[in-house]
Amino acid sequence: MDGHIFLSGVGAALVAGLVGGLAANLAKLPPLVGYLAAGVVVGIYAPGFSASPEAVELVAELGAALLMFAVGVQFSLEELRSVWRTALFAGSAQILGMVAVGALVANFLGWTLFQGVFLGCGLALSSTAVMMKVLEERGELHSSHGKAMLALLIAQDLAVILMIALLPAFGPNYSPDDFGQVLIAIGKAALFLVGTIIVATKGMPRILHAVAHRRSRELFLLTIVCSCLIVSIVAQEAGLGVEIGAFMAGLMISESDYAHEAFSQVRPLRDVFASMFFVSVGMLLDLQSLVKQWPSVLATLGLILIVKALLVATVLLAAGWHGRTATISALGLAHIGEFTFVLTTFGASRGLISNEMGSIILSSALVSLLLAPFLYQISPKIYSRLIRWPAIARLFNRSPREHDELEKLRAFHPQVAILGFGRVGRYLSEALASMGVAHVAVDYDETAFHHPHSDNVVVLYGDASSDIVLQRAGAHKVQLAIVALPDGDAAAMVVNRLKQMEPNLPIIARVHRGKDMAKIREAGAIAVIFGEFEAASEMIRESLVRLGFDPLQVMDFLVQKRREQYKHPREIDAL
């Protein structure tokens, strides 16, 4: 491809991303939506200027690779080990379930069984690039639903290898000679994955340590980029694809002591190329084809948004995840992503599917990607509506230890209820326990139960925003309730429901974002603590005192800042 054509494609993607991102920001929409919409405007099928398809493909591949590399750096093999059962069992069940749905739909539409299986494979895949970007922007990469989605996304991405290897072997042009090639492809993929894990744990930490001791920022960055490129090329040769290779390269670096430094240097590049990736995805949308085939596209979207979401929620509930995690994950994965483009292009070029079928899948994929950020954004509200139904609330909050928990509570009289037993909740619990204050704690994250607890606390499994769970914990009967949930919407919901149960109950809540303070106050909390401001205040106090300022003068300054920040006398008095 001519260099000028490639540069014009890159330039078009960057300028379109800038304009689309600014427009989305002004409209208070996720930037990702602006990137996708901008891509449609300057896309391959748009009137007037349009980028070269080859340039678009290269830009998309480069952007996805850098995005997946940065995601890999932020995770570790230890975190992935914690969700391997979900990836293996729930991930496999979700993929096979969508394949079965595709086969049923094919029978209904008069398609061949193979076409139905191919459709199911395409619909089973979600976009790792899109969801990791959304989760990172919202600070939810390490949340319960973030881990559950990562597990399923990894299973889907690895399943692409098997799909590309197996589908041609059982397609219209099947030949017994193809089976040997299938075994070779699977063997190469397995060898690559095992080799990557060995290098990640044994080799890469030593390489980065040696380079870091040269005290050259340029050499360190070059080492990171080269490792990403080398592993990506090896992965491509093994049949896994550049994106999987980049993710595994990131995982290799995450196992070293220099992961944070590596991420800080790669992040600016990642952000630029990620915007290019999303713009290039929008460039692929053919609006004319979408209009002509709208009934088929609409039906396919129904399978993605409804059937796939229900299937994901079901397998996660069966795997033991909480109903809130299952609901948010299901709606977050109710789309089809970049590997669907790879699979569809591969199938069309091999004659496995018709161009018409490929166009339907791609159009549905792009529309679902445009809807993905909005659907994920409203997922907590959908969950809160679902748990108003008692039967669903009981299903979502069933606890394997429910009998033991209720037995403990019968002989226990808590003074305080801590709703949310994450890091903040555990600090509070330790303080109350040291003072001999009996308290009950509620959380739906299983990791909360693996931390040591004192005899002064009973920990219950469940979502604190559910009336059934609050009743079970007796949270409305205590002297004080503390809402330690990081999510502002969930915290406001809990405060509302506690006030409905007991209007005179004093409630203290925390917020992660300053803009959530007003709605939690309105819900009825007597004090709202803004965590980031309190951390900044302590850093200010420590810094000014060490610089020689009078401690009383510093305290007066901080009191004034608190008045400006909180603008609420009860909260200022509480602090």
C-alpha positions in Angstrom: 0.0 0.0 0.0 1.2 3.5 -0.9 2.6 5.4 2.1 0.6 8.5 1.2 -2.6 6.5 1.3 -1.7 5.1 4.7 -0.9 8.5 6.1 -4.1 10.0 4.8 -6.0 7.2 6.5 -4.2 7.8 9.8 -4.8 11.5 9.4 -8.5 11.1 8.7 -8.9 8.8 11.7 -7.1 11.2 14.1 -8.9 14.4 12.9 -12.3 12.6 12.9 -11.5 11.2 16.4 -10.7 14.7 17.7 -13.9 16.2 16.2 -16.1 13.3 17.4 -14.5 13.2 20.8 -15.1 17.0 21.3 -18.7 16.7 20.1 -19.3 13.8 22.5 -17.8 15.7 25.4 -20.0 18.8 24.7 -23.0 16.5 24.5 -21.9 14.8 27.8 -21.6 11.4 26.1 -18.8 8.8 26.4 -15.9 9.7 24.0 -16.1 6.3 22.5 -19.5 7.1 21.0 -18.1 10.2 19.4 -15.2 8.2 17.9 -17.5 5.6 16.4 -19.9 8.2 15.0 -17.0 10.2 13.5 -15.7 7.1 11.8 -19.1 6.6 10.1 -18.9 10.1 8.7 -15.5 9.7 7.1 -15.8 5.9 6.5 -15.2 3.7 3.5 -18.9 4.0 2.4 -19.4 7.7 3.2 -19.9 10.2 0.4 -17.1 12.6 -0.4 -13.8 11.9 1.3 -13.3 8.3 2.4 -10.3 6.5 3.7 -8.7 3.5 2.0 -10.0 0.1 3.3 -6.4 -1.1 3.6 -5.4 1.9 5.6 -8.5 1.5 7.8 -7.7 -2.1 8.5 -4.0 -1.3 9.4 -5.1 1.5 11.7 -7.7 -0.7 13.4 -5.2 -3.5 14.0 -2.5 -1.2 15.4 -4.9 0.6 17.7 -6.4 -2.6 19.0 -3.0 -4.1 19.6 -1.8 -1.1 21.7 -5.1 -1.0 23.6 -4.9 -4.7 24.4 -1.2 -4.3 25.4 -2.0 -1.6 27.9 -4.9 -3.7 29.3 -2.5 -6.7 29.7 0.0 -4.5 31.6 -2.7 -3.5 34.1 -3.5 -7.1 34.9 -1.5 -9.9 36.4 -1.4 -13.7 36.0 -2.5 -13.9 39.7 -5.7 -11.9 38.9 -6.4 -14.1 35.9 -5.9 -17.2 38.0 -8.6 -16.0 40.3 -11.1 -16.1 37.4 -9.9 -19.1 35.4 -12.9 -21.3 36.5 -15.3 -18.6 35.2 -13.3 -18.3 32.0 -13.2 -22.0 31.4 -16.7 -23.2 32.4 -18.9 -20.1 32.2 -17.1 -18.8 29.1 -17.4 -22.2 27.3 -21.1 -22.5 28.3 -21.8 -18.9 26.9 -20.0 -19.6 23.6 -21.6 -23.0 23.1 -25.0 -21.6 24.1 -24.8 -18.9 21.4 -23.7 -21.4 18.8 -26.8 -23.5 19.7 -29.0 -20.3 19.4 -27.4 -19.6 16.0 -28.2 -23.2 14.8 -31.9 -22.8 15.9 -32.2 -19.5 14.2 -30.7 -21.0 11.0 -33.3 -23.7 11.1 -36.1 -21.2 11.4 -34.8 -19.0 8.6 -34.1 -21.9 6.3 -30.3 -21.6 6.4 -27.9 -24.5 6.5 -26.7 -25.8 9.9 -23.2 -24.6 9.1 -24.4 -21.1 8.5 -26.2 -21.2 11.8 -23.1 -22.4 13.6 -21.0 -19.6 12.0 -23.6 -17.0 13.0 -23.6 -18.3 16.6 -19.8 -18.1 16.7 -19.8 -14.5 15.5 -22.5 -13.5 17.9 -20.7 -15.2 20.9 -17.8 -12.7 20.7 -17.8 -9.4 22.5 -15.3 -6.5 22.2 -12.5 -6.7 24.7 -11.1 -3.4 23.4 -14.4 -1.5 23.9 -15.2 -2.9 27.3 -11.7 -2.6 28.8 -11.7 1.0 27.7 -15.1 1.7 29.2 -14.2 -0.1 32.5 -10.9 1.8 32.7 -12.6 5.2 32.2 -15.1 4.4 35.0 -12.4 3.0 37.3 -14.1 -0.5 37.3 -11.4 -2.7 35.9 -10.9 -4.4 39.2 -14.5 -4.5 40.3 -16.5 -7.7 40.6 -18.2 -7.2 37.3 -14.9 -6.1 35.7 -13.3 -9.4 36.7 -16.3 -11.4 35.5 -16.4 -9.7 32.1 -12.6 -10.1 31.7 -13.0 -13.9 32.3 -15.6 -14.2 29.6 -13.8 -11.9 27.2 -10.6 -13.9 27.5 -12.5 -17.2 26.9 -14.1 -15.6 23.8 -10.8 -14.2 22.5 -9.1 -17.6 22.9 -12.1 -19.4 21.3 -11.5 -17.4 18.1 -8.4 -19.5 17.6 -10.5 -22.7 17.6 -13.2 -21.1 15.5 -10.7 -20.1 12.7 -9.1 -23.5 12.9 -12.3 -25.6 13.0 -14.8 -23.8 10.9 -13.1 -24.3 7.5 -12.6 -28.0 8.3 -16.4 -28.5 8.7 -17.5 -25.9 6.1 -19.0 -26.5 2.6 -15.5 -27.3 1.2 -14.6 -29.8 3.9 -11.8 -32.2 3.2 -10.5 -35.0 5.5 -7.0 -33.6 4.8 -7.9 -30.4 6.6 -8.0 -32.2 10.0 -4.3 -32.5 10.3 -4.0 -28.7 9.7 -6.5 -28.1 12.5 -4.4 -30.2 15.0 -1.2 -28.3 13.9 -3.0 -24.9 14.5 -4.2 -25.9 17.9 -0.8 -27.2 18.9 0.9 -24.0 17.8 -1.5 -21.9 19.8 -1.0 -24.1 22.9 2.8 -23.9 22.6 2.6 -20.1 22.3 0.4 -19.7 25.4 2.7 -22.0 27.5 5.8 -20.2 26.2 4.3 -16.8 27.0 3.6 -17.8 30.6 7.1 -19.1 31.1 8.7 -16.0 29.7 6.3 -13.8 31.8 7.3 -15.4 35.1 11.0 -16.2 34.4 12.5 -14.0 31.6 10.7 -10.7 31.2 11.3 -9.4 34.8 15.0 -10.0 34.5 15.2 -8.3 31.1 13.3 -5.2 32.3 15.5 -5.1 35.5 18.7 -5.2 33.4 17.4 -2.4 31.0 16.1 -0.3 33.9 19.5 -0.3 35.5 20.9 1.4 32.4 18.9 4.5 33.5 17.8 5.3 30.0 14.1 6.2 29.5 14.4 5.8 25.7 15.9 2.2 26.0 13.2 1.2 28.5 10.4 2.4 26.2 12.0 0.8 23.2 12.3 -2.5 25.1 8.6 -2.4 26.0 7.5 -1.6 22.4 9.8 -4.3 20.9 8.5 -6.9 23.3 5.0 -6.0 22.3 5.8 -6.2 18.6 7.8 -9.5 18.9 5.1 -11.3 20.9 2.4 -10.0 18.6 4.2 -11.2 15.5 4.8 -14.6 17.1 1.1 -14.8 18.1 0.1 -13.9 14.5 2.3 -16.7 13.2 0.7 -19.1 15.7 -2.7 -18.2 14.4 -3.9 -16.3 17.5 -3.9 -12.8 16.0 -2.0 -9.6 16.8 -4.5 -8.5 19.5 -4.1 -11.6 21.6 -0.3 -11.4 21.2 -0.3 -7.8 22.4 -2.4 -8.7 25.5 -0.1 -11.5 26.4 2.9 -9.2 25.9 1.3 -6.8 28.4 0.8 -9.7 30.9 4.5 -10.6 30.6 5.4 -7.1 31.7 2.8 -7.0 34.4 4.7 -9.7 36.2 7.7 -7.5 36.7 8.4 -4.7 39.2 8.3 -2.2 36.4 4.7 -2.6 35.3 3.6 0.8 36.5 6.5 2.6 34.8 5.8 0.6 31.6 2.1 1.6 31.7 2.8 5.3 32.3 5.1 5.4 29.2 2.7 3.4 27.0 -0.5 5.1 28.0 -0.2 8.3 25.9 0.5 6.2 22.8 -2.4 3.8 23.8 -4.9 6.7 24.1 -4.1 8.1 20.7 -4.2 4.7 18.9 -7.3 3.6 20.8 -9.2 6.6 19.5 -8.0 5.6 16.0 -9.2 2.1 16.5 -12.7 3.1 17.4 -12.8 5.6 14.6 -11.7 2.9 12.2 -14.4 0.6 13.4 -17.0 3.2 12.6 -15.5 3.6 9.1 -16.6 0.1 8.3 -20.3 0.7 8.6 -22.2 0.7 5.3 -25.3 2.7 5.9 -26.9 1.8 2.6 -26.5 -1.9 3.3 -27.9 -1.3 6.8 -31.1 0.3 5.3 -31.6 -2.4 2.7 -31.2 -5.3 5.2 -32.8 -3.7 8.2 -35.2 -6.6 9.1 -32.3 -9.1 9.3 -30.0 -6.6 11.1 -32.8 -5.9 13.6 -33.4 -9.6 14.2 -29.7 -10.1 14.7 -29.6 -7.2 17.1 -32.4 -8.8 19.1 -30.3 -12.0 19.5 -27.3 -9.9 20.7 -29.1 -7.5 23.1 -31.7 -9.9 24.6 -30.7 -13.6 24.0 -26.9 -13.1 24.5 -27.5 -10.9 27.6 -29.8 -13.5 29.2 -27.3 -16.3 28.4 -24.3 -14.3 29.9 -26.4 -13.6 33.1 -27.4 -17.2 33.4 -23.9 -18.7 33.1 -22.5 -16.2 35.6 -25.3 -16.9 38.1 -24.6 -20.6 37.7 -20.9 -20.0 38.3 -21.7 -18.4 41.6 -21.4 -14.7 40.8 -23.9 -12.3 42.4 -26.9 -11.1 40.6 -25.7 -7.5 40.3 -22.4 -8.7 38.8 -24.3 -11.0 36.4 -26.7 -8.3 35.3 -24.1 -5.6 34.7 -21.7 -8.0 33.0 -24.6 -9.3 30.8 -25.5 -5.9 29.6 -21.9 -4.9 29.2 -21.2 -7.9 26.9 -24.5 -7.5 24.9 -22.7 -6.6 21.7 -20.3 -8.2 19.2 -16.8 -6.9 18.7 -13.6 -6.7 16.7 -12.9 -10.4 16.5 -16.3 -10.9 14.9 -14.9 -8.7 12.0 -11.9 -10.9 11.8 -14.0 -14.1 11.8 -16.6 -12.7 9.3 -13.9 -11.5 6.9 -12.1 -14.8 7.1 -15.4 -16.7 6.4 -16.3 -14.6 3.4 -12.8 -14.8 1.9 -12.9 -18.6 2.2 -16.4 -18.9 0.8 -17.8 -20.3 4.1 -20.6 -17.6 4.2 -22.2 -15.4 1.6 -21.4 -11.7 1.3 -25.0 -10.9 2.3 -24.7 -12.9 5.5 -21.3 -11.2 6.2 -22.8 -7.8 5.7 -25.7 -8.6 8.1 -23.2 -9.7 10.8 -20.9 -6.7 10.4 -23.8 -4.2 10.4 -25.2 -5.7 13.5 -21.8 -5.7 15.1 -21.2 -2.0 14.5 -24.7 -0.9 15.6 -24.3 -3.0 18.8 -20.9 -1.4 19.4 -22.5 2.1 19.1 -25.1 1.0 21.7 -22.6 -0.7 24.1 -21.6 2.3 26.2 -25.2 3.4 26.7 -26.4 -0.1 27.6 -23.5 -0.5 30.1 -24.2 3.0 31.6 -27.8 2.1 32.4 -27.1 -1.4 33.6 -27.2 -0.5 37.3 -30.6 1.1 36.9 -31.9 -1.9 35.1 -30.6 -4.1 37.9 -32.2 -1.9 40.6 -35.6 -2.3 38.8 -35.2 -6.0 38.5 -34.6 -6.5 42.3 -37.9 -4.8 43.1 -39.4 -8.2 42.2 -39.0 -10.3 45.4 -38.5 -13.6 43.4 -35.6 -12.0 41.4 -34.1 -10.3 44.5 -34.1 -13.7 46.3 -32.5 -15.4 43.3 -29.8 -12.7 42.9 -29.0 -12.6 46.7 -29.0 -16.3 47.5 -26.1 -17.1 49.8 -24.5 -20.6 50.2 -24.0 -19.6 53.9 -27.4 -18.1 54.4 -28.4 -20.6 57.2 -25.2 -20.0 59.1 -25.4 -16.2 58.7 -29.0 -16.1 60.1 -28.0 -18.4 63.0 -25.2 -16.0 64.0 -27.5 -13.0 63.8 -30.0 -14.5 66.1 -27.6 -14.4 69.0 -26.0 -11.1 67.8 -27.1 -7.6 68.5 -25.2 -5.2 66.2 -25.0 -1.5 67.0 -23.8 -0.5 63.5 -24.4 -1.7 60.0 -21.6 -1.4 57.4 -23.0 -1.6 53.9 -20.2 -2.3 51.5 -17.2 -4.4 52.8 -14.5 -3.3 50.4 -11.3 -1.6 51.6 -13.0 1.3 53.2 -15.6 -0.9 54.9 -12.9 -3.2 56.3 -11.0 -0.2 57.7 -14.2 0.9 59.5 -14.8 -2.7 60.7 -11.3 -2.9 62.2 -11.8 0.4 64.0 -15.2 -0.6 65.4 -13.9 -4.1 66.4 -11.0 -2.5 68.3 -13.5 -0.4 70.3 -15.7 -3.5 71.0 -18.6 -2.3 68.9 -20.7 -5.1 67.5 -21.6 -4.6 63.9 -22.9 -6.3 60.8 -21.3 -5.9 57.3 -22.9 -6.6 54.0 -21.2 -7.2 50.6 -21.8 -9.3 47.5 -18.1 -9.7 46.6 -16.9 -13.2 47.6 -13.4 -11.8 48.4 -14.9 -10.0 51.4 -15.4 -13.3 53.1 -11.7 -14.4 52.8 -10.4 -11.6 55.0 -10.0 -12.3 58.8 -12.9 -11.0 60.9 -13.2 -10.3 64.6 -15.9 -11.8 66.9 -17.6 -8.4 66.9 -18.7 -8.6 63.2 -21.0 -10.8 61.2 -20.5 -10.6 57.5 -23.5 -11.3 55.2 -23.5 -12.1 51.5 -25.8 -9.9 49.4 -26.3 -6.6 47.7 -27.0 -3.8 50.2 -29.3 -2.1 47.8 -31.8 -5.0 48.0 -34.7 -4.6 50.5 -34.5 -8.4 51.2 -30.8 -8.2 52.1 -31.3 -5.1 54.3 -34.1 -6.8 56.1 -32.0 -10.0 56.6 -29.2 -8.0 58.1 -31.5 -5.9 60.3 -29.8 -2.8 59.0 -32.8 -0.6 59.9 -32.7 -1.6 63.5 -29.1 -0.5 64.4 -28.0 2.7 66.0 -26.0 3.9 63.0 -25.7 2.8 59.3 -22.5 3.4 57.3 -22.8 3.2 53.5 -19.3 2.5 52.2 -20.2 1.7 48.6 -18.0 3.5 46.0 -20.8 3.7 43.4 -22.8 7.0 44.0 -26.1 5.7 42.5 -26.0 2.5 44.6 -25.1 4.4 47.7 -28.1 6.8 47.2 -30.4 3.9 46.6 -29.3 2.2 49.9 -29.8 5.5 51.9 -33.2 5.9 50.3 -34.3 2.4 51.3 -33.0 2.6 54.8 -34.8 5.9 55.3 -38.0 4.2 54.1 -37.6 1.4 56.6 -36.6 3.7 59.5 -36.9 7.5 58.9 -34.9 8.4 62.1 -31.9 6.1 61.4 -28.7 8.2 61.2 -26.7 7.4 58.1 -23.1 8.3 57.1 -22.1 7.7 53.5 -18.9 8.0 51.4 -18.7 9.2 47.8 -16.0 8.5 45.2 -17.1 11.5 43.0 -17.9 15.0 44.3 -20.9 15.3 42.0 -22.6 12.4 43.9 -22.7 14.4 47.2 -25.9 16.3 46.6 -28.1 13.3 45.7 -26.9 11.3 48.7 -27.6 14.2 51.0 -31.1 14.5 49.5 -31.6 10.8 50.0 -31.2 11.4 53.8 -27.6 10.9 54.9 -26.6 13.0 57.9 -23.0 13.2 56.6 -21.4 12.6 53.3 -17.6 12.0 53.2 -15.7 12.8 49.9 -12.8 10.3 50.0 -10.6 12.1 47.4 -10.9 15.4 49.1 -10.1 13.9 52.5 -6.9 12.3 51.1 -5.9 15.6 49.5 -6.5 17.4 52.8 -4.2 15.1 54.7 -1.5 15.5 52.0 -1.9 19.3 52.2 -1.7 19.3 56.0 1.4 17.1 56.0 3.1 19.1 53.3 2.5 22.5 54.8 3.5 21.5 58.3 6.8 20.0 56.9 7.4 23.3 55.1 7.4 25.1 58.4 3.9 26.6 58.5 2.1 26.9 61.8 -0.1 23.8 62.4 -3.0 26.0 63.7 -2.8 28.1 60.6 -2.9 25.0 58.4 -5.9 23.7 60.3 -7.7 27.0 59.8 -7.0 26.8 56.1 -8.3 23.2 55.9 -11.5 24.1 57.8 -12.2 26.9 55.3 -11.6 24.5 52.4 -14.0 22.0 54.0 -16.6 24.6 54.2 -16.2 25.4 50.5 -16.2 21.7 49.6 -19.0 20.4 51.7 -21.2 23.4 52.1 -23.2 21.6 54.8 -22.8 22.3 58.5 -23.5 18.8 59.7 -20.8 17.3 57.6 -18.3 20.0 58.6 -19.1 19.4 62.3 -18.7 15.6 61.8 -15.2 16.2 60.4 
